[in-house]
């Protein structure tokens, strides 16, 4: 039986995420990493790891953003999804899904401090995924891209930046 995006939003108690889509934190390790054991770009303690459910509807997108930790995306259900990374001034596409013959993968890794965005590949659908972050996610480590600044830094990527940023 196929479930809808709204089914998962309700059943998993997902809330709107600032980057777009819906999320719920499902795990935050109790163990803490102290600042002296972290790279200097972290300001304060961090949990060792965190994990969320994340759902993106096809009419929405995950806006370009970056975090200070590596992030592993895990595919659960729905349509395949494309993650767009800006690496060395070019767009790199990562396919997340369950059709291995189509180049999709059950997991994709977004390197720390990389600008990235995502969108669902099929119209009138959704992608239900999970994201694991280590050191654990903290909103102090999260930055949503400002369209004007990204366009200034990467003018050749204007089409993708205009599509995957909020004004």
C-alpha positions as CSV (number, residue, x, y, z in Angstrom):
1,X,0.0,0.0,0.0
2,X,1.4,3.4,-1.0
3,X,1.4,6.1,1.6
4,X,1.2,9.8,1.0
5,X,3.6,12.5,2.1
6,X,0.9,13.8,4.5
7,X,0.7,10.3,6.0
8,X,4.3,10.4,7.0
9,X,4.2,14.0,8.1
10,X,1.4,13.1,10.5
11,X,2.6,9.7,11.7
12,X,6.2,10.8,12.2
13,X,5.1,14.2,13.7
14,X,7.3,16.1,11.3
15,X,7.6,19.9,11.5
16,X,8.6,22.5,8.8
17,X,12.3,22.9,8.4
18,X,13.9,26.4,7.7
19,X,15.6,25.0,4.6
20,X,12.4,23.6,3.2
21,X,10.6,20.3,3.7
22,X,9.7,18.7,7.1
23,X,11.8,17.1,9.8
24,X,11.9,15.5,13.2
25,X,15.0,14.8,15.3
26,X,15.0,11.1,16.3
27,X,18.4,10.7,17.9
28,X,20.8,12.9,19.8
29,X,23.7,11.0,21.5
30,X,24.0,11.7,25.2
31,X,27.8,11.7,24.9
32,X,29.3,15.2,24.4
33,X,32.5,16.3,22.6
34,X,34.2,19.1,24.4
35,X,35.5,22.2,22.4
36,X,39.2,21.3,22.9
37,X,38.5,18.0,21.1
38,X,36.8,19.6,18.2
39,X,38.1,21.5,15.2
40,X,38.4,25.2,16.0
41,X,35.4,26.2,13.8
42,X,33.0,24.7,16.4
43,X,31.9,27.0,19.2
44,X,31.1,24.9,22.2
45,X,30.1,21.4,23.1
46,X,28.7,19.1,20.4
47,X,26.9,15.8,20.7
48,X,28.8,12.9,19.1
49,X,26.0,12.3,16.6
50,X,22.4,13.2,15.7
51,X,19.8,11.8,13.3
52,X,16.6,13.1,11.8
53,X,13.7,12.1,9.5
54,X,13.4,14.5,6.6
55,X,10.6,14.6,4.1
56,X,10.6,16.7,0.9
57,X,7.6,17.1,-1.3
58,X,8.1,17.5,-5.1
59,X,6.6,21.0,-5.1
60,X,9.2,22.1,-2.5
61,X,13.0,22.0,-2.3
62,X,15.8,22.0,0.3
63,X,17.4,25.4,-0.2
64,X,21.1,25.8,-0.6
65,X,22.7,25.6,2.9
66,X,25.7,24.3,4.6
67,X,26.7,22.9,8.0
68,X,30.0,22.4,9.7
69,X,29.8,18.6,9.9
70,X,29.6,15.8,7.4
71,X,26.1,14.7,6.8
72,X,24.9,11.2,5.6
73,X,21.6,11.1,3.7
74,X,19.7,7.8,3.9
75,X,16.9,6.9,1.5
76,X,13.7,5.4,3.0
77,X,10.7,5.8,0.8
78,X,9.1,7.6,-2.1
79,X,10.7,9.2,-5.2
80,X,14.4,9.4,-5.8
81,X,16.0,12.7,-4.8
82,X,18.9,14.7,-6.2
83,X,21.4,16.4,-3.9
84,X,23.2,19.3,-5.6
85,X,26.6,20.2,-4.2
86,X,28.7,23.2,-5.2
87,X,32.3,21.8,-5.4
88,X,35.1,23.9,-7.0
89,X,32.6,26.2,-8.6
90,X,30.6,23.4,-10.3
91,X,27.4,21.6,-9.5
92,X,27.9,17.9,-8.5
93,X,24.8,15.8,-8.4
94,X,24.3,12.9,-6.0
95,X,21.3,10.6,-6.6
96,X,19.6,9.2,-3.6
97,X,17.1,6.3,-4.1
98,X,16.6,2.6,-4.4
99,X,17.2,2.0,-8.1
100,X,20.8,1.0,-8.1
101,X,20.7,0.3,-11.9
102,X,19.8,4.0,-12.4
103,X,22.9,5.2,-10.5
104,X,21.0,5.9,-7.3
105,X,22.4,5.0,-3.9
106,X,20.7,4.2,-0.5
107,X,23.2,6.6,1.1
108,X,25.0,9.8,0.0
109,X,27.6,11.8,1.9
110,X,27.6,15.6,1.9
111,X,31.0,16.9,3.0
112,X,31.1,19.5,5.8
113,X,31.1,23.2,4.8
114,X,29.7,22.4,1.3
115,X,26.8,24.4,-0.1
116,X,24.1,21.9,-1.0
117,X,20.4,21.7,-1.9
118,X,18.0,19.0,-2.9
119,X,14.8,18.3,-4.8
120,X,12.6,15.4,-5.5
121,X,13.0,13.9,-8.9
122,X,9.4,12.9,-9.7
123,X,6.4,15.2,-9.9
124,X,3.5,14.8,-7.5
125,X,5.6,12.7,-5.1
126,X,7.9,13.0,-2.1
127,X,11.1,11.6,-0.7
128,X,11.3,10.3,2.9
129,X,14.9,10.2,4.0
130,X,17.1,10.3,7.1
131,X,20.1,12.5,7.8
132,X,22.9,11.6,10.2
133,X,25.4,14.2,11.3
134,X,28.6,13.8,13.3
135,X,29.6,15.8,15.3
136,X,26.0,16.2,16.0
137,X,23.8,18.9,14.4
138,X,23.6,22.3,16.1
139,X,21.7,25.2,14.5
140,X,24.8,27.4,15.3
141,X,26.5,25.3,12.6
142,X,23.8,25.9,10.0
143,X,23.7,28.6,7.4
144,X,21.1,29.1,4.7
145,X,22.6,30.7,1.5
146,X,21.7,34.2,0.6
147,X,20.9,34.1,-3.1
148,X,22.7,37.3,-3.9
149,X,25.9,36.2,-2.2
150,X,25.9,32.8,-3.9
151,X,25.3,34.4,-7.3
152,X,28.2,36.8,-6.6
153,X,30.5,33.9,-5.8
154,X,29.2,31.5,-8.5
155,X,27.7,33.5,-11.4
156,X,27.9,30.6,-13.8
157,X,25.6,28.6,-11.6
158,X,22.8,31.2,-11.7
159,X,20.1,28.9,-13.1
160,X,20.5,26.3,-10.3
161,X,21.0,29.0,-7.6
162,X,17.9,30.9,-8.6
163,X,15.9,27.6,-8.6
164,X,17.2,26.3,-5.3
165,X,17.4,29.4,-3.0
166,X,14.7,31.4,-1.3
167,X,14.7,35.1,-2.0
